[in-house]
Amino acid sequence: REELGWGFEPWCSVFANGFPALVFSELTWPVVGLGLLGFSLMGKRLAALFGGTALIYLAFSWAYRCGNWFQVILPLYPLLLIGVGVFVQRSFRFVAQRTGRRKAGTWLALGHLSVEVFLLAAIMLRILTVWPAVDSRDRVDDSALDRAAIVLAQPLPPGQALFAALDETLALQYLTNIWGIQPTLRVVSAQTAAETLAAGHSVLSTWAMAPTLHAELPAELAVTSVAVDPNWIRFMQTDDTGDGPPQMSRPDHGMGVWMGVWMGVGEASADDRLSAEQLLQQPLLPTVTLHRYRVQDTPHSPLAAYREPIADAEGVDLFLLWQVAEGAWPEDVAISVRLTAAGAVIEGAQIDRNRPATGLNVPGGDYLSDPYHFALTAEAKAAVDGALIILYRPTDGGFVNVAQLALAW
């Protein structure tokens, strides 16, 4: 009813949203004209029935013209095609009545053949005309599932609740329910997420939607959020976080978990350099210590062969764990992480942040997780042998480096 009212709004012009030009574009002018002419050849009762029905469809389509009138007009199409058939049949009869029996047979045979050839030609022409628009294979801009396929590459716990933006929610539901990728996962609303957290279970949110989930959760529900990998922020009740630093190594449903906070992602790497967690406890500033790190291959998506952009997103994931004094990151210190090969920084393999996980570790603590994802080609990934960690202070004219650490693996 709402769309029906749009047609009577001042902003909706008399002929808007392709009405009625789309009808002639889809059926062509000859088909519409011959269909209407065929109505008049049906006799008074059928002509009134078909013509009146066509007028009703046109009237409702006009009223819906600023909404979804495309579906309202569809039943008119077969009526017009019936009218075309009546016109052809009446034309054959007219020719037969005005020629001799022998000539009538010849004319009818030629007429039938001509109609069949015309219909085949019309069908082929229509297919060739619309095929570029309906062929959805390998479209560069057909990227709705790409992000969802990437974030589902990592095996997640059965029944895990997920929170994401609307477009990602639809894609996640499609991949889990239709494609059967981790089908036990649940994509939940903010209200359901609050109920899940109150029941003592965790919720994974995409990085982009973590601030939204924080804002929409009830104020009385005390929660902690931790960046557990480059795709997900884990929400849980504050009492569930445990003490001490997150660990990246103990397996649990395909993820490394330590004290129930950190989830290391990815399958076991074929490269031994990318499999072990490294304990550093390396001070970089009086209040900042790089406690440990881990580097590993990005999980392989089952849809990597389906879409090139999904395969291109694979590379290297680097997990940093910072230890900070008084549970707070220095306000004026930013982070720059750069992958290196043979001591040289790899072009394009650099990520800068104003704080660990862009401040999504809430409410923070002595240990702050900071995962990074670098999309690399197979050749570039094979060459990676370290990373350069730089802490710097932004200034009006640029920046000043305050600490630097080279990692090698």
N, C-alpha and C positions, 0 to 999 in steps of 0.2 A: 504493500500500500504506500510505503514511503516513496518508492521509485515512481509510482503512478502519479503522485503529487508533484514530482519534479517537473513534469511536462507542462504544468500550469503556473510555474514560477516565472517571474519577469526575466530572469537571466537565461531562460531556455527559449531559444528562437524557434520560429515556426518549423523550419527544416534544419534540424541539428543532429549531430552524432551520426551522420551518414544516412539519415532517413530522407527520402526513400531511395536515394541513389544506389545504395548497396544492393537492393533487390535487382535492379537492372544490371549492375555489375556482375552479380553472381549468376543470374539466369540468362542474361543478355536481352536486349530489346526485342529481337524476333520471337524468342520463347514467351516473353510476357505478352506481347501483342497477339500471337497466335493462340495462347492460352485463353485470353479474354475473348477472342473471336470464337474459340471453340465453345465457351459457355453459351454464347448466343445461338449456337446450332444444336443445343441439347433438347430443345423444346421448352415451353414456358415454365413448367414446374421445376425441372432440373436446372434450368438457367437461373431461376429465381433463387433456388437453394444454393447453387455454387456461387453465384454472384453476390448474394447476401452474405454468405459465409466469408467471402473474400473481403467485403467491405467491413465486416466486423473485425477481422484480423488487422486490416489496415488502420481502423479507428483505434484499436488498442495499441498497436505498434506506434502510432503517432503520439498517443498519450504517454507511452513509455520511452519516447525517442531520446530523452536525456538520461535514461537508465539502461537496463539490459533488454532493449527491444529486439535484439538479434534472435533471441530464443522465441519471442512471441510471434515473429513473422515466419518461422520455419514451417508450420503446418500449411501455410499458403502455397509453398513450393510444389508439393505433390498435387494440389488442386489444379495449379496452372499446367502441370505436365499432363494431367488427365485431359484438360482442355485442349492441349496440343494434339493429343491422340485422337480426340473427337474430330478436330479440324482435319487431320490427315485422313481419317476414315470417311468423313463426309466428302472430302475432295475426290477420293477414289470412286465413291459411289456416283458422284456427279459426272466424272469422266466416263464411267461404264455405261451410264444411262444415255449418253449422247454419242456413242460409237457402236458399231456392229459387234455381234458376239465374238467374232474372231479377233477383231481389232481390240475389243475390250479386254480379252485375255492377255493380249500382248502388252497393252497399256498398264494393266494391273500388275503384271509381272515386273515390268520396268519400274513402275511406281514403287512397288515393294522393295525392289533392289535399291532404288535411289534413296528411299527412306533409311534402309539399313546402312548403306554407305554413309549417309549424312549423320546418322546417330553415332556410328563408330568414329567418324571424323570429329564430331562435336565432343565425344568423350575423350579422345586423344588430345584434342586441343585444350580441353579443360584441365586434363591431368598435367600437360606441359605448362600450362599457365600458373596453376596453383602449387605445383611441386616444390619450387624453390621456397615457398612460404611454409609448407607443411613438413618438409624434410628437416627434422631436428637433429640429425646425426652430426657429431663433431663440430658443433657451433662453438666458436671461441667465447661468445658471451653467455653460453649455457652453463653458468657457474654456480647455480643454486645449491648443488650438493657438494661442491668442492670442500668448503670449510668443514662441513659436518663429517665428511669422509676422513679428513685429516685428524680431527679431534677424536674420532672413534677408532683410530688405528691402534691406540693403546688398549689392551684388554682391561676392562673395568670390573669391579665386583658385581656379581649377579644381583639384580634388583636395585642397583645404585640409582639414586635420584639425581637428575640433571636439571640445571636451570640455565636458560639461554634466551637471547633475543627472539622475537617472533619468527623472523625468517630462518634463523638457525634452528628454532624449535620445530618448525615444519619439516626442515630437511632431516633433522635427527629422527623425528617420528617416521619419516618415509624410509630412511635407511634401516631403522630397527624393526619396524613392523612389516614393510613390504620386501626389502632386500634381505631381511633376516640377519643383519649384522648386530651381534650382541642383543638379541631380541628381548632379554629380560630387563634391559635398562628402562627407566621411567623418566620422561620429560615432564617436569612439574611446574605449577604456577607458584607465585610467591606465597600464597596462602597454604598450599600443600607443602611447600618447602618448610614453612614455619611449623606445621604439624609434624613433619618428618623429624626436624631438629628437636622439637619438644619431646618426641618419643625416644630420643637418644641415638638417632641415626644421623649420618653425615649427608651433606648435599654438595655436589660439585657444580660450581658456576663457571661459566666462561669468564675470562679476564674482563671483557668489556662490560659484562652485566653484574659483576661483583658489587660495585657501588650501588646499583639499583636494588639488588637483593638486600644489602645492608639497610638501605633506606626504607624498604617495604616490610621488613621483619618487625614484629611487635617490640616495643621498647623494653618490655619486661623480660624478653628472651635474651639472655646473655650468651653471645656466640663469639667464637674466634674464627678468623679466616686465615688460611695459610696457602701461599703459592706452592702447589705440590708438583707442578710440571709446567711447561710453557703454554699449555692450553687450559688448565683447570685451576680454580681456586677452591680449596676444600673448606666448607663451613661445618662447624660442629659446636655443640654446647661447650662453654668455657671449661667446665669440669672434665671434659673428655681429652684435653690436650696433653695432660701428663707433665712431667718435669724433664728438664734437660733438652738437649738439642735434637732436632729432627734427624733421623738416620735415613740413609739412602740405599741401604743394601739388603735388608731382610725381606724375603719374598712373602707376599700375601695377596692372593688372587691376581698374580701377575704383576704386582707392584711392590717396590721396596718400601717398607714402612718402619720407622723407628719411633717409639713412643706414640704411635698412632697419628703422627702429624705429617711427615714427609712421604710422598709417594714418588719414588723414582720410576721413570717410565722406560719402556723399550724392551725388546727381546735381547737375549744374549748376543753380543756383537761378535762377528767373526774375527775382529781385530782385538787381541788381548789388551792392547793399550787402552781400549775404550770400555773395559769391563770393571776395573777396580776402582773403588772409592779411595780417595787420597786424603789422609789427615795431615793438615798443615800447621794450624795454630800459628799463622804468620801475622804478626802485628803490622799494620800499614799506617795507622794513626794511633795516638795515645788511647783513643776510645773505640777504635775499629780494628778487628782481627778477622782475617779470612780463616775460619775454623777448618773447613774441609771443602773438597770439590769432587765432582764426578763428571765424566764425559762419556757419552755413548751415542750409538747410532739412533737416529730418529726411527720410531716404530714404522714398519712397512704397512701401508694401507692396503686392504684387500681390493680397493678400487683404483690402485695406482695404474693398472693396465687399462682401465676404462677411460681415464681422463689424464692427459699429459700434465695439466697444472697440478693435479694431485701428486703425481710422481715427482714433479719438480720441487714440491715442498719438502721432500725428504732431504736429510743432511745430517747434521750433528747437533745434539742437545748437550748443553753444558749447565751443570747444577752447581751453584755456589751457596755456601752456608756461612753467613757473616755472624760474628759475635760482637755485640756492641755493649758499651758501658751504659748502665742505667736504663736499659731497654729502649733506647732511642737512637735513631740514625742522625748524624750531624746535619742540621738544616741546610747548611750552605755547601755541602759536598755531594757531587754527582759521580756517577760511575760510567766508565766506558770499557766495554769488553770487545776485544778484537782477536780473531783467530789468526794463527801464524803458521807458516810453512817454511822450514829451514831458517827460522828467525825473522822472516819478513812477513809483514801484515798482508793478509789476503784481501785483495780489493773487494769492497762490498760486504765483507764479513765483519761488520762492526755494529754494535748496538749500544746506544747511550741511554741512561736513565737517571732521573733525579734522586732515586733511592732504590733499595732492593725491591724488586717486583712492583715498581712504581707506587709503593706505599700501600699495596693491597694486603700485606700481612697486618691484620687488625686483631687485637690492639697492639701488636708488636711483641716485644720481649727481648730477652738477652740474645736470642738466636733468630736471625731473619733469613728465610729461604729466598733464593734469587735465581730461578731457572731461566735459561736462554735457549732459543732455537735459531739455528743458522741453516737456511736452505742452501745446499751446495750440490754441484754436479758430482757424479761418481769420481771423476778425476780429481776434482778439488778436495773432496772428502778424503781420498786416499793420501793426499799430500799434507793434510793437517797434522801437525805434530805438537801444537801448543797453543797458548793464548796469552795475550797481554792484557793485564788488568790495570786500569789507570783510574785513580781517584783525582778529581779536579774541582776547582771552584770557578763557577761562571763569573765573569766580570762584564762591565759595560762594553769593553772593547774586544772580548773574546773569552779566554779562560786561562787559568793557572793550574798546572799539575802540582798536586801535593803529595802523591804517592804513586808508586808503580811497582808491579810485580809480574814477572814472566813465569808462566806455567809451562811445563814440558811433560809430554807423555809418549 
